[in-house]
Amino acid sequence: MKASYARRRTLRGAWAVSSLWAAIVCADAGLIRSHVLEGSWTGVSALAGALAGPALVAIRYGFAGRPSMVVQSGRYFVSARTMTGVRTLRLDGLVSVRRFTTIARSGGCIDELHLRDEQQVRLTVGNEHPVSTQVRQAVRRAESRPGRTIAVTRHARTGLGLEPGSRLPEGVHRLWAFWITMAALGTPALVGYVTACVLAGTSIVGTPGR
């Protein structure tokens, strides 16, 4: 898929989620203000925010399923299906590589690479072969050429087997990522709740206003 199509679908997806979230908050507040629902129903807006936050993050960073490697005319591409459709990223055009590791609900570990190329296409894939191997080779090729650099975090370099790596223990990275994940859930939920309370004229601490 062309980069322009991928960017357009990303914007449309983000707009759709944001619009639905805003509509739920407004409807919730309107029903409370008209006394169809009780003031305690502002929790609906909080729930909508808790769902919208992760969805917007997934759309922006292109959380993907199982990726596939494609070689065309000697160029390497990684392609995967995301929430807004298939995204294809050119590895030789990478400009940023970040790594995200945290604890999974199953008790295991989530280990992902956040990739971005020169066309501003973003894709998040598992740090697994063959993608990790090709990303590592792309970074090495870029570093061997004068004037061509890729912004690779030290944490990502550690995951790719490159030097210099991160000096922080892996547990610190996972703990930080855990709090980032909680913020992605909690912040939009809080925003939705407070907005609904203000629009409905109820107290944020839970006591209906007069």
C-alpha contacts under 8 A as a table, 3 or more apart, distances in Angstrom:
res1	aa1	res2	aa2	distance
1	M	5	Y	6.70
1	M	6	A	6.81
1	M	86	V	6.80
1	M	87	R	6.30
1	M	88	T	6.05
2	K	5	Y	5.37
2	K	6	A	6.45
2	K	88	T	7.58
3	A	6	A	5.08
3	A	7	R	6.19
3	A	87	R	7.83
3	A	88	T	7.50
3	A	119	Q	6.20
3	A	120	Q	7.71
3	A	121	V	6.28
4	S	7	R	5.19
4	S	8	R	6.11
5	Y	8	R	5.05
5	Y	9	R	6.14
6	A	9	R	5.22
6	A	10	T	6.16
6	A	84	T	7.90
6	A	85	G	7.60
6	A	86	V	7.50
6	A	87	R	5.96
6	A	121	V	7.00
7	R	10	T	5.01
7	R	11	L	6.33
7	R	120	Q	7.72
7	R	121	V	6.71
8	R	11	L	5.23
8	R	12	R	6.19
9	R	12	R	4.97
9	R	13	G	5.95
9	R	84	T	5.78
9	R	85	G	7.43
10	T	13	G	5.15
10	T	14	A	6.18
10	T	59	I	6.21
10	T	60	R	6.68
10	T	84	T	6.07
11	L	14	A	5.17
11	L	15	W	6.02
12	R	15	W	5.04
12	R	16	A	6.06
13	G	16	A	5.12
13	G	17	V	6.28
13	G	59	I	6.85
13	G	84	T	6.13
14	A	17	V	5.30
14	A	18	S	6.05
14	A	56	L	5.89
14	A	59	I	6.57
14	A	60	R	7.59
15	W	18	S	5.14
15	W	19	S	5.92
16	A	19	S	5.19
16	A	20	L	6.14
17	V	20	L	5.21
17	V	21	W	6.12
17	V	52	A	6.41
17	V	55	A	7.44
17	V	56	L	7.04
18	S	21	W	5.08
18	S	22	A	6.15
18	S	52	A	7.21
18	S	56	L	7.92
19	S	22	A	5.11
19	S	23	A	6.04
20	L	23	A	5.02
20	L	24	I	6.19
21	W	24	I	5.27
21	W	25	V	6.33
21	W	45	S	7.98
21	W	48	A	6.06
21	W	49	G	6.70
21	W	52	A	6.52
22	A	25	V	5.16
22	A	26	C	6.14
23	A	26	C	5.17
23	A	27	A	5.99
24	I	27	A	5.11
24	I	28	D	5.91
24	I	45	S	6.55
24	I	48	A	7.14
25	V	28	D	5.11
25	V	29	A	6.12
25	V	44	V	7.77
25	V	45	S	5.02
25	V	48	A	7.70
25	V	192	G	6.46
25	V	195	T	7.41
25	V	196	A	5.73
26	C	29	A	5.15
26	C	30	G	5.97
26	C	196	A	6.95
26	C	199	L	7.61
27	A	30	G	5.03
27	A	31	L	6.13
28	D	31	L	5.36
28	D	32	I	6.32
28	D	41	W	7.35
28	D	42	T	6.70
28	D	44	V	7.02
28	D	45	S	6.70
28	D	196	A	6.91
29	A	32	I	5.15
29	A	33	R	6.07
29	A	42	T	7.14
29	A	196	A	5.08
29	A	197	C	7.03
29	A	199	L	5.69
29	A	200	A	4.56
30	G	33	R	5.12
30	G	34	S	6.15
30	G	199	L	7.60
30	G	200	A	6.41
31	L	34	S	5.18
31	L	35	H	6.20
31	L	36	V	5.15
31	L	37	L	5.62
32	I	35	H	4.97
32	I	36	V	5.83
32	I	37	L	4.67
32	I	38	E	5.73
32	I	39	G	5.87
32	I	41	W	7.37
32	I	200	A	5.92
33	R	36	V	7.68
33	R	37	L	7.99
33	R	199	L	7.95
33	R	200	A	4.86
33	R	201	G	6.92
34	S	37	L	7.71
35	H	38	E	6.42
37	L	41	W	6.52
38	E	41	W	5.82
39	G	42	T	6.26
39	G	200	A	7.89
39	G	202	T	6.39
39	G	206	G	7.48
39	G	207	T	7.63
39	G	208	P	5.65
40	S	43	G	6.51
40	S	206	G	6.71
41	W	44	V	5.78
41	W	45	S	7.96
42	T	45	S	5.44
42	T	46	A	6.74
42	T	193	Y	5.88
42	T	196	A	5.96
42	T	197	C	6.50
43	G	46	A	4.86
43	G	47	L	6.13
43	G	193	Y	6.43
44	V	47	L	5.10
44	V	48	A	6.20
44	V	193	Y	7.92
45	S	48	A	4.99
45	S	49	G	6.24
45	S	189	A	7.22
45	S	192	G	5.04
45	S	193	Y	5.34
45	S	196	A	6.44
46	A	49	G	5.13
46	A	50	A	6.23
46	A	188	P	7.51
46	A	189	A	4.19
46	A	190	L	6.11
46	A	191	V	7.46
46	A	192	G	5.01
46	A	193	Y	4.56
47	L	50	A	4.99
47	L	51	L	6.35
47	L	189	A	6.10
48	A	51	L	5.24
48	A	52	A	6.00
48	A	189	A	6.91
48	A	192	G	7.19
49	G	52	A	4.93
49	G	53	G	5.92
49	G	185	L	7.60
49	G	187	T	7.97
49	G	188	P	4.56
49	G	189	A	4.07
49	G	190	L	7.39
49	G	191	V	7.16
49	G	192	G	5.34
49	G	193	Y	7.90
50	A	53	G	5.64
50	A	54	P	7.21
50	A	184	A	7.83
50	A	185	L	4.84
50	A	186	G	6.29
50	A	187	T	7.82
50	A	188	P	5.78
50	A	189	A	4.53
51	L	54	P	6.05
51	L	55	A	6.47
51	L	185	L	7.28
51	L	189	A	7.99
52	A	55	A	5.05
52	A	56	L	6.08
52	A	188	P	7.24
53	G	56	L	5.33
53	G	57	V	6.38
53	G	184	A	5.63
53	G	185	L	5.83
53	G	187	T	7.85
53	G	188	P	5.52
53	G	189	A	7.77
54	P	57	V	5.02
54	P	58	A	6.02
54	P	184	A	6.01
54	P	185	L	6.35
55	A	58	A	5.06
55	A	59	I	6.16
56	L	59	I	5.08
56	L	60	R	6.12
57	V	60	R	5.18
57	V	61	Y	6.13
57	V	184	A	7.73
58	A	61	Y	5.47
58	A	62	G	5.57
58	A	63	F	5.10
58	A	83	M	7.43
59	I	62	G	5.20
59	I	63	F	6.89
59	I	82	T	7.53
59	I	83	M	6.25
59	I	84	T	6.79
60	R	122	R	7.32
61	Y	114	H	7.03
61	Y	122	R	5.45
61	Y	123	L	5.77
61	Y	124	T	6.09
62	G	82	T	5.70
62	G	83	M	7.35
62	G	87	R	7.79
62	G	122	R	5.71
62	G	123	L	4.45
62	G	124	T	5.39
63	F	82	T	5.81
63	F	83	M	7.44
63	F	123	L	6.32
63	F	124	T	4.77
63	F	125	V	6.78
64	A	67	P	7.15
64	A	80	A	5.78
64	A	81	R	5.51
64	A	82	T	4.62
64	A	83	M	7.61
64	A	123	L	6.90
64	A	124	T	5.90
64	A	125	V	5.94
65	G	80	A	6.22
65	G	81	R	5.93
65	G	82	T	6.77
65	G	125	V	7.39
66	R	80	A	6.41
66	R	81	R	7.80
66	R	125	V	7.53
67	P	78	V	6.49
67	P	79	S	5.54
67	P	80	A	4.46
67	P	81	R	7.55
67	P	125	V	6.85
67	P	131	V	7.76
68	S	78	V	5.74
68	S	79	S	5.35
68	S	80	A	6.33
68	S	131	V	7.99
69	M	76	Y	7.06
69	M	77	F	5.83
69	M	78	V	4.72
69	M	79	S	6.43
69	M	130	P	7.63
69	M	131	V	7.10
70	V	76	Y	5.90
70	V	77	F	5.01
70	V	78	V	6.14
70	V	79	S	7.33
71	V	74	G	6.08
71	V	75	R	5.46
71	V	76	Y	4.72
71	V	77	F	6.18
72	Q	75	R	5.21
72	Q	76	Y	6.66
72	Q	77	F	7.83
75	R	90	R	7.56
75	R	91	L	7.82
75	R	92	D	6.98
76	Y	90	R	6.17
76	Y	91	L	5.72
76	Y	92	D	6.78
76	Y	134	Q	7.86
77	F	88	T	6.55
77	F	89	L	5.56
77	F	90	R	4.47
77	F	91	L	5.60
78	V	88	T	5.73
78	V	89	L	5.39
78	V	90	R	6.56
78	V	91	L	7.02
78	V	131	V	7.29
79	S	86	V	6.87
79	S	87	R	5.67
79	S	88	T	4.25
79	S	89	L	6.33
80	A	86	V	5.50
80	A	87	R	5.71
80	A	88	T	6.71
80	A	123	L	7.98
81	R	84	T	7.82
81	R	85	G	5.44
81	R	86	V	4.10
81	R	87	R	6.26
82	T	85	G	5.11
82	T	86	V	5.78
82	T	87	R	6.92
87	R	121	V	7.45
87	R	122	R	7.92
87	R	123	L	7.09
88	T	121	V	7.66
89	L	116	R	7.55
89	L	117	D	6.42
89	L	121	V	6.34
89	L	122	R	7.42
89	L	123	L	7.25
90	R	93	G	5.33
90	R	94	L	6.72
90	R	117	D	6.56
91	L	94	L	5.28
91	L	117	D	7.24
91	L	134	Q	7.58
91	L	135	V	6.58
91	L	138	A	6.23
92	D	138	A	5.90
92	D	142	A	7.91
93	G	117	D	5.19
93	G	118	E	5.47
93	G	119	Q	7.98
94	L	97	V	7.56
94	L	115	L	7.20
94	L	116	R	5.88
94	L	117	D	4.03
94	L	118	E	6.10
94	L	138	A	7.81
94	L	150	I	6.38
95	V	116	R	5.97
95	V	117	D	5.11
95	V	118	E	5.88
95	V	149	T	7.21
95	V	150	I	4.61
95	V	151	A	5.93
96	S	114	H	7.91
96	S	115	L	5.89
96	S	116	R	5.21
96	S	117	D	6.79
96	S	150	I	5.56
96	S	151	A	4.62
96	S	152	V	5.88
97	V	113	L	6.72
97	V	114	H	5.75
97	V	115	L	4.91
97	V	116	R	6.74
97	V	150	I	7.34
97	V	151	A	6.20
97	V	152	V	4.77
97	V	153	T	6.70
97	V	156	A	6.69
98	R	113	L	5.71
98	R	114	H	4.95
98	R	115	L	6.63
98	R	152	V	6.13
98	R	153	T	5.63
98	R	155	H	7.35
98	R	156	A	5.33
99	R	111	D	7.29
99	R	112	E	5.71
99	R	113	L	4.59
99	R	114	H	5.92
99	R	153	T	7.43
99	R	155	H	6.14
99	R	156	A	4.67
99	R	159	G	7.50
100	F	110	I	7.55
100	F	111	D	5.88
100	F	112	E	5.13
100	F	113	L	6.31
100	F	114	H	7.31
100	F	173	H	7.98
100	F	174	R	7.93
100	F	177	A	6.81
101	T	109	C	6.87
101	T	110	I	5.22
101	T	111	D	4.50
101	T	112	E	6.34
101	T	173	H	6.68
101	T	174	R	5.33
101	T	177	A	6.52
102	T	109	C	5.79
102	T	110	I	5.27
102	T	111	D	6.97
102	T	173	H	7.35
102	T	174	R	4.13
102	T	175	L	6.81
102	T	177	A	5.59
102	T	178	F	5.87
103	I	107	G	6.51
103	I	108	G	6.09
103	I	109	C	4.67
103	I	110	I	6.01
103	I	174	R	6.52
103	I	178	F	7.13
104	A	107	G	5.33
104	A	108	G	5.16
104	A	109	C	5.09
104	A	110	I	5.72
105	R	108	G	7.26
111	D	126	G	5.98
111	D	127	N	5.70
112	E	124	T	6.49
112	E	125	V	5.51
112	E	126	G	4.34
112	E	127	N	5.01
113	L	124	T	5.58
113	L	125	V	5.45
113	L	126	G	6.04
113	L	127	N	5.68
113	L	156	A	7.35
114	H	122	R	7.24
114	H	123	L	6.03
114	H	124	T	4.51
114	H	125	V	6.79
115	L	122	R	5.61
115	L	123	L	5.24
115	L	124	T	6.08
115	L	125	V	7.99
116	R	119	Q	7.99
116	R	120	Q	5.96
116	R	121	V	5.53
116	R	122	R	4.48
116	R	123	L	6.54
117	D	120	Q	5.40
117	D	121	V	5.66
117	D	122	R	6.92
118	E	121	V	7.43
127	N	131	V	7.10
127	N	132	S	5.45
127	N	159	G	7.46
127	N	160	L	7.99
128	E	131	V	6.05
128	E	132	S	5.31
128	E	133	T	7.82
129	H	132	S	5.25
129	H	133	T	5.78
130	P	133	T	5.25
130	P	134	Q	6.35
131	V	134	Q	5.21
131	V	135	V	6.10
132	S	135	V	5.06
132	S	136	R	6.06
132	S	160	L	6.45
133	T	136	R	5.16
133	T	137	Q	6.28
133	T	160	L	7.57
134	Q	137	Q	5.05
134	Q	138	A	6.08
135	V	138	A	4.99
135	V	139	V	6.23
135	V	160	L	7.92
136	R	139	V	5.20
136	R	140	R	6.30
136	R	160	L	5.87
136	R	161	G	7.80
136	R	162	L	7.62
137	Q	140	R	5.05
137	Q	141	R	6.11
138	A	141	R	5.11
138	A	142	A	6.17
139	V	142	A	5.12
139	V	143	E	6.14
139	V	149	T	7.99
139	V	150	I	6.62
140	R	143	E	5.10
140	R	144	S	6.18
141	R	144	S	5.19
141	R	145	R	6.68
142	A	145	R	5.43
142	A	148	R	5.39
142	A	149	T	5.66
142	A	150	I	6.85
143	E	146	P	7.34
143	E	148	R	6.59
143	E	149	T	5.95
143	E	150	I	7.71
145	R	148	R	5.71
152	V	156	A	6.25
152	V	157	R	6.56
153	T	156	A	5.14
153	T	157	R	6.28
154	R	157	R	4.91
154	R	158	T	6.24
154	R	164	P	6.65
154	R	165	G	4.74
154	R	166	S	4.60
155	H	158	T	5.19
155	H	159	G	6.50
155	H	165	G	6.22
155	H	166	S	4.99
156	A	159	G	5.08
156	A	160	L	6.17
156	A	165	G	7.72
157	R	160	L	5.04
157	R	161	G	6.00
157	R	162	L	4.75
157	R	163	E	6.32
157	R	164	P	6.90
157	R	165	G	5.28
157	R	166	S	7.41
158	T	161	G	5.16
158	T	162	L	5.83
158	T	163	E	7.07
158	T	164	P	7.57
158	T	165	G	4.54
158	T	166	S	6.11
159	G	162	L	7.65
161	G	165	G	7.95
162	L	165	G	6.46
166	S	169	P	7.84
168	L	172	V	6.56
168	L	173	H	7.42
169	P	172	V	5.55
169	P	173	H	7.07
170	E	173	H	5.23
170	E	174	R	6.35
171	G	174	R	5.09
171	G	175	L	6.10
172	V	175	L	5.14
172	V	176	W	6.15
173	H	176	W	5.19
173	H	177	A	6.13
174	R	177	A	5.07
174	R	178	F	6.09
175	L	178	F	5.01
175	L	179	W	6.52
176	W	179	W	5.34
176	W	180	I	6.32
177	A	180	I	4.93
177	A	181	T	6.14
178	F	181	T	5.11
178	F	182	M	6.30
179	W	182	M	4.94
179	W	183	A	6.11
180	I	183	A	5.04
180	I	184	A	6.28
181	T	184	A	5.06
181	T	185	L	6.55
182	M	185	L	5.17
182	M	186	G	5.90
183	A	186	G	4.97
183	A	187	T	5.44
184	A	187	T	6.02
184	A	188	P	6.90
185	L	188	P	6.28
185	L	189	A	6.50
186	G	189	A	5.10
186	G	190	L	6.07
187	T	190	L	5.13
187	T	191	V	6.17
188	P	191	V	4.95
188	P	192	G	6.03
189	A	192	G	5.19
189	A	193	Y	6.15
190	L	193	Y	5.09
190	L	194	V	6.06
191	V	194	V	5.31
191	V	195	T	6.00
192	G	195	T	5.24
192	G	196	A	6.12
193	Y	196	A	5.23
193	Y	197	C	6.22
193	Y	204	I	7.91
194	V	197	C	5.07
194	V	198	V	6.19
194	V	204	I	6.25
195	T	198	V	5.18
195	T	199	L	6.15
196	A	199	L	5.16
196	A	200	A	5.87
197	C	200	A	5.13
197	C	201	G	5.82
197	C	202	T	4.96
197	C	203	S	6.24
197	C	204	I	5.81
198	V	201	G	5.18
198	V	202	T	6.46
198	V	203	S	7.68
198	V	204	I	7.73
199	L	202	T	7.94
201	G	208	P	7.51
201	G	209	G	5.77
201	G	210	R	7.53
202	T	206	G	7.29
202	T	207	T	6.66
202	T	208	P	4.43
202	T	209	G	4.34
202	T	210	R	7.60
203	S	206	G	5.40
203	S	207	T	5.16
203	S	208	P	5.39
203	S	209	G	5.52
204	I	207	T	7.37
